[in-house]
Amino acid sequence: MLIIVKDTPLTENIKAETYKYSGWFKIMNRISNLIQELEQIDEHITQYDTEMIRIDTVKEMNIILDRIEKTIKYAKEITWEEKPFWQTGNLEGLLRKEHTKRKKK
């Protein structure tokens, strides 16, 4: 279980900000619980089974994390392209928007 301790008073804003990440905390808790459960049953199953569970879990988690990274990267790119030219200096985005406008006409 992950516990974050801050030396600030708990306000409604801090509660709301922390609540945004409650889903992440639940995932971290589940992972911790699964690791503990695997360690507890470690003596009851074969070494091969234990290793296969670990290997498969790491592969699957990496696939999921890769998908999340791609989604975040895509969101960053879209956000960057949507910002005005004077904020980003992104001339390509400006030219692409103008090109798209001309095609629509």
C-alpha positions in Angstrom: 0.0 0.0 0.0 1.2 3.5 -0.9 0.8 6.2 1.7 1.6 9.8 1.0 2.2 12.1 3.9 2.3 15.9 3.6 2.9 18.4 6.2 0.0 20.6 5.2 -3.5 20.9 6.6 -6.1 18.8 4.8 -8.4 21.2 2.9 -11.3 20.6 0.5 -9.1 21.5 -2.4 -6.4 19.0 -1.4 -9.1 16.3 -0.9 -10.5 17.0 -4.4 -7.0 17.0 -6.0 -6.2 13.7 -4.3 -9.5 12.1 -5.2 -8.6 12.6 -8.9 -5.9 10.0 -8.4 -7.9 7.5 -6.3 -8.2 5.1 -9.2 -4.4 5.0 -9.5 -4.1 4.3 -5.8 -6.6 1.5 -6.1 -4.5 -0.1 -8.9 -1.3 0.2 -6.9 -3.1 -1.4 -3.9 -4.3 -4.3 -6.1 -0.8 -4.9 -7.5 0.6 -4.9 -3.9 -2.1 -7.3 -2.8 -1.4 -9.6 -5.7 2.4 -9.6 -5.0 1.6 -10.5 -1.3 -0.7 -13.2 -2.4 1.8 -14.7 -4.7 4.4 -14.7 -2.0 2.0 -16.4 0.4 1.2 -19.2 -2.0 4.8 -19.4 -3.3 5.6 -22.5 -1.1 2.4 -24.3 -2.4 3.0 -24.0 -6.1 6.0 -25.0 -8.2 8.8 -22.6 -9.0 8.0 -22.9 -12.7 4.4 -21.7 -12.0 5.6 -18.8 -9.9 8.1 -17.7 -12.5 5.5 -18.0 -15.3 3.1 -15.8 -13.4 5.7 -13.2 -12.8 6.9 -13.2 -16.5 3.3 -13.1 -17.9 2.3 -10.4 -15.5 5.2 -8.2 -16.4 4.5 -8.7 -20.2 0.8 -7.9 -19.8 1.5 -4.8 -17.6 4.0 -3.5 -20.1 1.5 -3.9 -22.9 -1.1 -1.9 -20.8 1.5 0.7 -19.9 2.6 1.1 -23.5 -1.0 1.8 -24.5 -1.3 4.4 -21.8 1.9 6.0 -22.9 0.6 6.2 -26.5 -2.6 7.7 -25.4 -0.8 10.4 -23.3 1.6 11.1 -26.2 -1.3 11.5 -28.6 -3.1 13.8 -26.2 0.1 15.9 -25.8 0.5 16.2 -29.6 -3.1 17.2 -30.1 -2.9 19.8 -27.3 0.3 21.1 -28.8 -1.2 21.5 -32.2 -4.4 23.1 -30.9 -2.5 25.9 -29.1 -2.1 29.2 -30.9 1.1 29.8 -32.9 2.3 32.6 -30.6 2.3 30.2 -27.6 4.2 27.3 -29.2 6.1 28.7 -32.2 4.8 25.7 -34.0 4.7 26.9 -37.6 3.9 23.4 -39.0 0.6 23.3 -37.0 -0.3 26.8 -38.3 0.4 25.8 -41.9 -1.5 22.5 -41.5 -4.5 24.4 -40.2 -4.5 26.8 -43.1 -4.1 23.9 -45.6 -7.1 22.1 -44.0 -9.2 25.3 -44.1 -8.5 25.7 -47.8 -9.4 22.1 -48.5 -12.8 22.5 -46.8 -13.6 25.5 -49.0 
